[in-house]
Amino acid sequence: MRTSTATHVPRAVPPAALAELRAVDDAGRPCAPYPATGGGEPLRCCLRPAAPGERIALVSYAPLRRWAAETGAEPGAYDEQGPVFVHAGGCGGPAPSEEYPFARPGALRVLRRYDAEGRIVGGRLLELPGNPAEGFDRALDEAFADPAVALVHVRAVEYGCFHFEVRRP
């Protein structure tokens, strides 16, 4: 997670949502923990790759639905859910960092923009450059230059997985 002095702060899955997901996920399935294989599974609870042997779970998460419940938005058909890796038990959450999570040069990300009602108001494909932070900063600056944009979801193109959320600064 970028430090609080950064303009764009990646947000992990919130602790209250994690507690629920570790029991039953957003698709209604019980959590099924297992040891990480060493493939660096991207943990959305602490925004870092899993270490081999850590107890993790792959759960279905509906980030826009949960944001809408906080804000009173009505995202309608844009309410989607997908797979995310989380620690199977509690963790300390993201450590302060100046880096964006899961950012490696050449990776493809899609930045989906949502308005205050939870409707998509644009998106952008981003191939992370040699300096991923600069690429993310530019793309997020562009997104929030539109006053209608309330939040941005960053997703992996390869699997469509939710990586993190950024709210309007």
C-alpha positions in Angstrom: 0.0 0.0 0.0 1.3 3.4 -0.9 1.9 5.7 2.1 -0.7 8.2 3.2 1.3 11.0 1.5 0.6 9.4 -1.9 -2.2 10.8 -4.0 -3.6 7.4 -5.0 -3.8 4.9 -2.2 -4.5 1.2 -3.1 -7.1 -0.2 -0.7 -7.0 -3.9 0.3 -10.2 -5.9 1.1 -11.4 -4.3 4.3 -11.1 -6.2 7.5 -14.9 -6.5 8.1 -15.3 -8.0 4.6 -12.4 -10.4 5.2 -14.0 -11.7 8.4 -17.1 -12.5 6.4 -15.3 -13.9 3.4 -13.3 -16.2 5.7 -16.6 -17.9 6.7 -18.7 -17.7 3.5 -17.7 -15.9 0.4 -19.8 -13.5 -1.8 -21.0 -16.4 -3.9 -22.3 -18.2 -0.8 -19.5 -20.8 -0.6 -17.7 -21.8 2.6 -14.0 -20.8 2.8 -11.7 -23.7 2.0 -8.2 -22.9 3.3 -5.1 -24.6 1.9 -1.3 -24.0 1.9 0.1 -21.6 -0.7 2.0 -23.5 -3.3 4.8 -20.9 -3.8 3.3 -19.4 -6.9 3.2 -16.0 -5.3 -0.6 -15.9 -5.1 -1.6 -12.2 -4.9 -3.2 -11.7 -1.4 -5.8 -9.0 -1.5 -5.9 -8.7 2.3 -2.4 -7.5 2.7 -1.5 -6.6 -1.0 1.5 -8.8 -1.3 2.3 -12.2 -2.8 1.8 -15.3 -0.6 4.8 -17.1 0.7 5.0 -20.9 0.3 3.1 -22.7 2.9 1.0 -19.8 4.2 -2.6 -20.7 4.8 -4.6 -19.0 2.1 -8.1 -19.3 0.5 -9.5 -18.5 -2.9 -12.8 -16.7 -2.3 -15.4 -15.0 -4.4 -15.4 -11.2 -3.7 -17.9 -8.6 -4.9 -16.0 -5.3 -4.3 -18.5 -3.0 -5.9 -21.4 -4.5 -4.0 -19.6 -4.0 -0.7 -18.7 -0.4 -1.6 -22.3 0.2 -2.6 -23.5 -1.1 0.8 -21.3 1.5 2.5 -22.3 4.4 0.3 -25.9 3.6 -0.6 -25.1 3.3 -4.3 -27.1 1.1 -6.7 -24.7 -0.5 -9.1 -27.3 -2.7 -10.7 -25.8 -5.0 -13.4 -22.3 -3.7 -12.7 -22.2 -5.6 -9.4 -19.9 -8.4 -10.2 -17.9 -10.9 -8.2 -14.7 -12.8 -8.9 -11.9 -14.8 -7.3 -9.4 -13.3 -4.9 -6.7 -14.8 -2.7 -6.7 -13.9 1.0 -5.0 -15.2 4.1 -7.2 -17.9 5.6 -6.8 -16.3 9.1 -6.1 -12.8 10.3 -3.2 -10.9 9.0 -1.8 -7.5 9.7 -3.1 -5.9 6.5 -1.0 -4.0 4.0 2.4 -2.7 5.1 3.1 1.0 4.2 4.9 1.2 0.8 5.7 3.6 -1.9 4.9 0.9 -4.5 1.7 -0.2 -6.0 0.9 -3.8 -5.3 1.3 -6.6 -7.9 3.0 -4.1 -10.3 5.6 -5.6 -12.6 6.7 -4.1 -15.8 4.8 -5.5 -18.8 1.8 -6.7 -16.8 -1.6 -5.8 -18.2 -4.1 -4.1 -16.0 -7.6 -2.7 -16.6 -8.7 0.3 -14.6 -12.5 0.4 -14.4 -14.0 3.7 -13.4 -17.2 4.0 -11.4 -19.4 6.9 -10.5 -21.1 7.6 -7.2 -24.0 5.3 -8.1 -21.7 2.4 -9.0 -22.1 2.6 -12.7 -19.1 2.2 -15.1 -18.1 5.6 -16.5 -15.0 4.4 -18.4 -12.1 2.2 -18.3 -8.5 2.0 -19.5 -6.1 -0.8 -20.4 -2.7 -0.2 -19.0 0.5 -2.1 -19.8 2.7 -1.3 -16.9 5.9 0.5 -18.0 9.4 0.0 -16.7 8.4 2.3 -13.8 5.0 0.8 -12.9 4.3 3.6 -10.3 4.5 6.3 -13.0 2.1 4.3 -15.2 -0.4 3.9 -12.4 -0.1 7.5 -11.3 -0.8 8.7 -14.9 -3.7 6.4 -15.4 -5.3 7.2 -12.1 -4.7 11.0 -12.5 -6.5 10.6 -15.9 -9.4 8.7 -14.3 -9.9 11.2 -11.4 -9.6 14.1 -13.8 -13.2 13.2 -14.7 -15.3 14.6 -11.8 -17.9 11.8 -12.2 -15.3 9.1 -11.2 -15.7 8.1 -7.5 -13.5 5.1 -7.5 -11.4 2.9 -9.7 -11.0 -0.9 -9.6 -7.7 -2.3 -10.8 -7.9 -5.8 -12.3 -5.6 -8.2 -13.9 -6.4 -8.7 -17.6 -5.2 -12.3 -17.7 -7.7 -13.6 -15.2 -10.0 -10.6 -14.6 -9.2 -10.7 -10.9 -9.7 -7.7 -8.7 -6.4 -6.4 -7.4 -7.2 -3.3 -5.5 -9.5 -0.3 -5.3 -8.5 3.4 -5.4 -11.0 6.0 -4.2 -11.2 9.7 -5.2 -8.4 11.5 -3.3 
